[in-house]
Amino acid sequence: MYLAPLRDFVTTVTRLVETTSEEASLLPPVRAALATLVHRDDWLPPALAEPHPQFYRQYLLHADPLGRFSVVSFVWGPGQATPIHDHTVWGLIGMLRGSEWSQAWARGPDGRLQPQGEPVRLLPGQVEAVSPTLGDIHRVSNAHDDQVSISIHVYGANIGAVQRGVYAEDGTRKAFVSGYSNDWLPNLWHGPAPLPTMTPEAVRAALRERREIALVDVRDEDPYAQAHPLFAVQLAPDRLDADAPWRLPRRDVPVVVYDDGEGRAEAAARRLQELGWTAVYRLAGDLAGWRDSGGEVFRDVNVPSKAFGELVEHEAGTPSLPADEVKALLDARADVVVLDARRWDEYQTMNIPGSTSVPGAELVLRVRELAPDPRTRVIVNCAGRTRSLIGAQSLVNAGIPNPVAALRNGTIGWTLAGHALERGQARRHPEAVDAAGRAQARDSARRLAERAGAVRLDAAGLADWLRDANQPGGRTVYCWDVRTPAEYAAGHLAGFGHAPGGQLVQETDVYAAVRGARVVLSDIGGPQDEADAIGIRSAMTAHWLAQMGWQVAWLERVAPDAAVATGPWQPSPLQPPVTERLPLPAANRYRRPYEGTDNPQAAMQAYLDWEFGLVAQLARDGTHGFRVLRPA
């Protein structure tokens, strides 16, 4: 058992009581330290968590030699409760496991005890205070009739030796000294237990069965991009503190950590434990073990999305045109529009001559403004293949009357064909969309989302999902606003991060690192939004994520008093706000063959050749769970 969290807590409280004995000064920092301690549930020795069949137990974990404080674990069997009692010293109660009810009592004018307010239910991670100055008399009970509950208490004395009182409801007080249930103390200096391991076969079983799991590669981006399992997510050790809280939001999700012999995985796994993750494993054999067990390995980054795009083309027959044919259409001034589905910053770096920036999630909403004549040919491009294919197939699935095609192989294919790119352009999609266009886009997007298996959520449904996410053993929920960066900054639902829909489909490994999690999508700025502007971009994005095997919902209504925030998304306090894209690694960054304007032609062609082989790799891997929507 790894007792470092308890040792750190005892060290913190010892230093605090050495500086002051004033309750008002001690309680806030001790409360914060206790909250940190009970935020994780992987350190309490089993012998100090054993219930008694009839009575609750009070195990001493540490007693200050000068009697200034003590730390105990209270273990409640199903349905067990204390009598009404006092403490006579300050105390803090942190819930570690299960839950308990605390009912405060106080003397009335006639000397009898009266309940004070409603009982308070303490849940894991929560902390409550008692003391003669704050209110010292209460009764505590296990909130469960079918499971053990455990809370960690710290008191301003050696509580097992303090003379205290139990009470009858008529106010009669009887003195007692509680003592302790154990006659030995845990060794706070005991080293960490070996990390548990999970076999590659067990990881693949979890992926196939859609159980929540995060497979975390802690190498730098470049070695990660050379070889990794399909659903592995890259999270280097220097990014754990900043990125793990938003990428792995539930602390009890199984997290399986590996490297390729660099010696990083052990320390990274321990750091995750220190940060509060309670189900951290090493991948047995690391990357070599994955290979040796028959696991498929993939190159590049954002591979689940890229492999899915190739599968979409393979199964849906997404139409595409080669660069030379598109160039001829543009040179002949044919009735054609080229829509660039990448981010705005990528478009400004380089673009197909004459093209307009329409990031992927905006296509179905805005295409009718850019190609109102159904005879106009619409060509969708990106830098390589994925966003071209997904963008073009989005328009096909939505049933627009125009002829649609992807630019085959994107700007890479354009460059390899010997054609010049523009740079520094500023052509963007129009902001306004007429009512008829919105209605057509909304009907198409919602119909597609429902066919794909996505679900609609109203305010009550969202509350249910979030409530479940906050329960022990619940489900991870990612909440993303899929609108443009400017719209998000102007106003968004509180608690929703920013992932423009096209990028979310392109980078599921970044925005949903826990495979098997739930995803909620919003294109709502606040309760004031018009109904006909809601459920277009979110539903269209949901229809893709559902095909990729995610349990996904789009938000169609919010409560009239829903909280709204403004400003760009800030994933964590440890990193600056994000305007266009998440920051890329500064060290050992993978050189993407499809970004920038100075990539060697051999690298670009090799990248395309790799993408062409992804469908076969998916078949060998067998864990993807993708399902491509057939034409209606």
N, C-alpha and C positions, 0 to 999 in steps of 0.2 A: 504494500500500500504506500502511496506517494504522499508523505505528510508535509511536504514543503508548504502547501497553502496554509495549514494550521500553524506551522512554525513561523511563517511570515506574519500571520495575524497576531500571534503571541508577541513577537518582536515589536510590532507596531504599537500594540497596547502598552507594553512595558515602557517604551519610550515616551508615550503620552502621559502615563501616570507618574513618570519621573519629573515631568514639567509642571503638573498641576493636579490638585485633588478636587478642584471645583467641578461640580456636576455639569453646570451649564457650558463649561469649556470643553469637558471631556466627551459628552454625548455625541455631538456632531461628527468628530473625526472617528470615534469608535464605531458609530453607526455605519459610516462609509466603509470602514475596514471590514465590518461584519457582513455588509451587503456583498462585498467582493468575495469573502470566504464562502458564503452560501450560494453564490451564483453558479458554483460548480459542485458536482456531487460525485467526486471520484477519489476522495481522500480519507473519509471516515473509516477506521478499521472495522471490519464486520463484527468483531467481538464487542465493540462499543456501540453497536446498532441493533443488538438483540432485544426483542421485546419479551416481556413476561406475560404468561397467559391471563393473569388477573390484574396486574398493577402496572402503571407506567414506571419506567426506570430512568434514573438520573445518574449518568456516568461522568465522572470527572475526567476532563481532557488536559487541564493544566490549572495549577494553583500557584499564584505568585508567592514566593517565599516570605514576602513581607505582608501578605494578606491584603494587598491592594486591589486584586481582582482575581476572578476564577472563570474558567470556561468549561461548560458542561454540555453534554448531548442529552436531550430529553427524548426518550423513545416511547411512543404510544402504540400499544396494540389496538386492534380494531375496536372502536367504541369506548375506549378508556378515557377517563377524565380525572382532573384533580378536584379536591374540595375547594371551597372558597378560601383563599389564603393571601397573605401579604409577603413582602420581601425585606422591608426595613432599610434597604440600600437600593441604589440605582441599578437597573438591569436593562439589557437589550436582548430581544428574542429574534433570531433570524431563521426563517423557514428553509430547511434543506430538502426535505422529501415529503411528499403527500401534502396535507394541509391541516390546519387546526382552527378551532373557534376560540376566541377570547372574549369573555363577557366581563366588563368592568362592574364593580360594585362600590357603593359608598354608604356611609351611615346617614339615615334620615334624621329629622328633628327628634323623633322618638327613640333614637338609638338603634333602631333596627336597620338591617342592610337592605338597600334597594338597588336593582339593576340600573346601570347608567347607560342609556341609549341601547342601540341594537348590538348584538354580537358582531365582532370584527373577524372576518375570515382571513387568515394569513396564508399566502400562497408561496411556492418556492421562489427564493430571491428577495422576498419582502422582509422588512424589519419593523418591529414594534418596540416602544420604550415603556418602562414602568419605573416609578420611584415614589418616595413619600411626597415629593413636591409635584409630580405630574399626575399622580393617581397610582396607588400601590396595591389595591385589593382587586383581585380578579379570580375567575375560574376558567380553566383551559381544558379543552377536550379535543380528541381526534375527530376531525370532520368526516372521516370515512368509517364505515362499518365493515369494510372488507379488505382493508390494507393497513400497513404500518405507516405512521407518520413520524418524522424526526425533525426537531428544531434544535438549533445551537444557541445557547444562552451565554452571555457574559455579564458578570455581576461585579459590583464595586466592593467586594469582600470575598472571603472564602465561604461561599454560600452554604456549603454542607455543614459548616460549623457555626452558622449564625442562628441565634434563637429567633424564631419567627412565630407567626400565629396562623391557625386555621379558624374559620368562623362558621357558626350556625347563622341561619337567616335572621334570627332574633337579635343578632349582634354579639352573642357570646363568643369570646375569644379564648382559644386554648393554645398554649405555647407548645412549640415543637422544634426539633433540630433534625433536618432532613437526612444528613449524612449522604453517602454515595453508594451506588450499586456495584462498584468495582473496587478491588483492592490492589490494583496496579495501574500504572500510567503509561500511555503510549510514548515511545521514543521519538521525540520530535526531530531527531537528527538521522532517522532512518532514511536511507537513500531511496531513489525512485525505483519502483518495480519495473521490470522489463515491459516495454510497450507491447500490447497485444498485436498480433498479426492477423491479416486477412489474406486468404489465398486468392490468386487471380481467378480461379474457378468460382469462388464465392462472390467476387466483385461482378463477374459476368452474369452470374445468376441474379444478383440484385438488379442489374441493368435490364435484363430480359423481363423480369417480373415487375418492373416499374416501381421498385422500392426506392425510397430516398437514399442517395449515396453521393458523396463528393470524392472523386479521385483526383488528388492534388499532386501535380508535378512541381517540385520546388527548385528545379534548375532554372538558370537564366533562359531568356526567350529563345536565343539561337539554338542551343542544344535541344531544348524542348521541341522546336520546330523541325528538327532533323528526324525525330522518331518518338512517337507517344501513342498510347491507346486512343481510340476514337473520342471517348467522352472525358479524357483527362483535361483538367484545366491548369493553366500555368499560374503559379503564385510563388514568386521568389521570396526567400526569407526576409529580405529588406522591405517587402510590401505586406507582410502578414498583419502588422498592427493597424495599418491604414485600410487595407482592403478586405481582410477576412470578415470584419463585422457586417459589411453590406453584401459581400458575395456569398457568405455562409451564415445567414442571419439567425438560424436556430442553433443554440449551443449544444443540443443533444443529437444533431444529425450525425450519422456515421461519416467520418472523414478518414480517407485512406491515403497516406502520404508515401511518396516514393521519390527516388532519384536514380541515377545510373552509376552508382559507385563513387559519387563525389563526396560523400560523407555529410550531406546536408540534411537528409531526411530525419535523422534522429533528433537533432537540435530543433528543427522546424516543428516536428510533432510535439516536442516538449513545450515549445513556445505556445503552440495552440492550446495545450492543456493549461498553461499559466494564464492565458487570456480567457479561459473559461469553457473551452470545448471539452465535453465529457465523454465522447465516444471516438477517440482518435486511435487509429491503427497504422502500423507499418504494412505496406504491401509486401507479402512474403516474396523474397528474392528480388525486390525492386523491379526495374524495367527488364533486366535479364530474366527474372522469374516469369514475367508476363510473356516474354517471347518463348521461353522454354516450355511453357504450358500450352503453347499453341495459339496465344493471343495475337491478333493482327496489330501491326503498328502503322501509323500514318505520318506523313510529312506535313509541313506548313502549319499555319495557324487558322483558327476558325473552321476547322475541318468538318465538324458535323453539318454546318450550314452549307459548305461547299459541296460535300458529298450529297447532301439532300438536293441541291440545285441540279447536280448531274442526274440524279435519279428522276427528278421532275422532267427534265428534257427526255430522258430515256423512255419513261412510261407515258407521258402526256404528249410527246411529239411537239414540243415547243418550237414554233417556226423561227428560223434565223436566216440571215442574209450575210454573205461574206463581205469583207471590206471593199473589195473592188466593185461589187455590185452597188453597194451603198454610195461609194464615191461617184459612180457613174450617174446615179439618180440625183445626187446633189449638184453635180456639174451640169446636168441637163435641166436644172431648176424644176424638177418634177414636183408633184403635189405630195410632199413628204415633210414630216417633222422628226427631228432626232431629239429624244429626251434622255438626259443623263441622270441615272438613278443613284449616283453616289452622293456623298455629303457635299455641301457647298464648298468647303475648303479643298476637297479633292478636285472638284470641277474647276476651280480657279487655277489650280496647278497646271492642268492640261485638259483639253476637251476636243471632241470632234468638231471641226469647223461648222459653225451655224447652229450647234446644238444649244438646248436650253436646260438649265438645271431644274430637275424635278425629283428630289430624293424619293426613294422607293415607296414609302407609305403614302406619298402625296399623289401618286400616279392616277389611281382610280378616281380620286376626288377631283383632280384638276385637268385631266386629259381632254375633256369636252370643251374647255376654254381654249386649249391650244390647238385642237383639231376638231372644230365644230362640224366640218363637212365630213360625212361618213365615208367619202371617197378618199380622204387624205390618208396616206400610209403613215403609220406610227412605228418608229424604230426606237428601241430602248437599248441604251449602252451603259456599260460600266468600264472598269479598267481591265477586267479579265472576263469571267463568264457568269459567276453566280448571280449578281444583281441584275445583269442583263436578262438572264433566263427567268428569274423570279419576277422581275418587273414586267416582262413581256407576257408571261403566263398569267400574271395578275389581271392584265387587261383582257386576255382571252377568257379567263374564268369569269370575269365580270360581264362579259357579253357585249363589249362595245362594238358598234357596227363596222368600225374601221378595220382595214387590213393591218395586222400587227406582226412585227418580227423583232427578234433580238439581233443586235449587231454581233455576229459570230466572233467570239474571242475578244470583244471589247477594244479598248485602245491598244492592247497588246497586238491583236490581229491587225488593227489599222497600221500600227508602226511596222510590223513585220511585212506588210504588203507594200511598204515604201511610201506611205502617205504622211503628210505633215499634220501636226496637231496645232491647235490654237492654245494660247496661254493668257492668263490674266483676264478672262472674260467675266462679264457680270450679268448675263441674261438669266433671269429667274422666272419661275412660274408666276402668273398673276395671283395676287392674294384673294381677290373676290371670286366667288363661284356663284352663279345664279341659282335661284331656288329650284328650277327644274333639274339642273345638273346635280345639285346636292341630293335631291330626291332619288334620282336614278342611281347615283353612287351608293346611297345608303341602302336602298332595297337590294342591290346586287351584293354589297359587302355582307349584309346581315344574312341573306339567304346562303351565301357561301360559307359563312362561319358556322351556321347551324348544320349544314350538310357535312362539314368537316368534323363536327362533334364539339365545337366550342359552345359555351353556355353564356347566357345573359345574366348579369347581376344588377340588382338595384341596391339601394343603400342598405337594406336589411340583409341581403345576401352577402354583400361585402363584409358587413359586420360579423356575420356568421363565420366566414372564412378567416377573418383576422382573429376572432375569438378562439377558433380552433388552433391557429398558429401559436397562440400564447398559452396553450394548455400543455402539460407534460405529455409527451408522445404525440403531439399534434403534427400538422403538416407545415412545411416551409411554404411561405407565400411571398412572391416577388410582385411588387406593385410598380408599374411603369406607365408614364405618360408618353405617348408615341407621337405627339405633335412636333412642330418645328422648334428649334431652340428659342426663337423670339417669342413664340406663343407661350412656351413653358415659362420663360422668365417673366412675362407679363402677368401670369397668374395660373396656378395649378392647384390641384387638390393636395392638401397637406398630407405628407407621408408617402407621396408618389415621387419616385426618382424619374430621371429623364433618359429615355432610350428611344430616339426617333425610330418609327416602325421598321423602316428598311434596314437600319443598322441592327436592330434587335434580331431580326430574322438572320442577318449576316453574322452576328456575333453572339449566338446563344451561349457559347462557352464562357463568355465574359459576363453577360447580364443574368444568366441563370446557371450558376456553377453547380447547383445541387440537382442532379438528374433525378426525375421523379417528383419534383416540386410542383406547386401550383403557381400560375402566373395570372395576374389581373392587369388588364390594359385599359387605359383611359385616354379619351381625346376631349376631356371636359376641363374647361378652365375654371368653372365654378358654378354655383346654383343658378346664376343668371344666364347661362348659355342657352341659345335657342335649340329646341329639340331636334330640328332638322339638320343641325351641324354636328350632332352627337352620333357615335356608333358607325362612322365610316372608316376612318383610319384604324381605329381600335379593332373593329370587327374584321377588317381586311387582314390586319396583322395576325389576329387570332386564328383566322382560317389557315394561315401557314403554320403557326406554332402547333395547332392541333394535328396537322399532318405529320409534324416532326415528333409526335408522341408526347406532347405536353398536355397536362390538364390545364386548360386555359379558359378564361372568361373575359368578356368585355363589359365595361360598366356602361349601363344605358341611362341610369338616373342616380342622382345624389340627393341627400336630404336638403331641405331649404336652408338649413343652418350649417351646411358642411363647411369646414374650415378651409380657407384658401391661403396659400403662401405665394410669395413673389421672389424673383431673382433666379439666377442660374442654379443648377443642381450642384450640391456639394456632397459627394459620397460619404465623406467622413471629416471630422475636424482636423485630421492630420494631412489633408491635401486641399489645394485651392479649388474654387468652383470650376465646373466644367462648362465650357461654352459650346464647342463644336464636337470634340472627341476626348475620350479619356487619355491621359498622358501615356505615351509609349515608353518602354524601358530605355534608360540612358545607356546602360552598360550591357554588352553582349546582346544587342538588339538584332533580331532576325531581319535581314535585308529582303524586303518583299519585292518580287520581280515585277509587280504590277503597279507600284507606286513610284512617283517621280518621273523624270524624263531622260535619265541617263543609264538605264539598265542595259546590260549586254544582251544582244539578240539571242545568243545561245541560252541565257538564263530564262528569257521570256518563253522561248519555245519549249524548254524543259518543263517549265511550269505548266504550260498547256498540255503537254504530254502526260504529266502527272494527273491533271484533272480528268483527262479522258479515261484513266484507269480506276477512278474512284468507285464506279458502280460495281465493278468486280470485287474491289476490296470490301465494300459493304456486304456483299454476299458471303465472303469468307469470314467476316467479323461476326455477324449474326446477332449483334446486340442493339442495333439501331432503332428498331420499332417504327420506322418511317412508313407512311401509307399515303400514296399520291391520289388525290381526288380525281375521279374520272369525270369526263364531260357529262353534264346533265342530260 
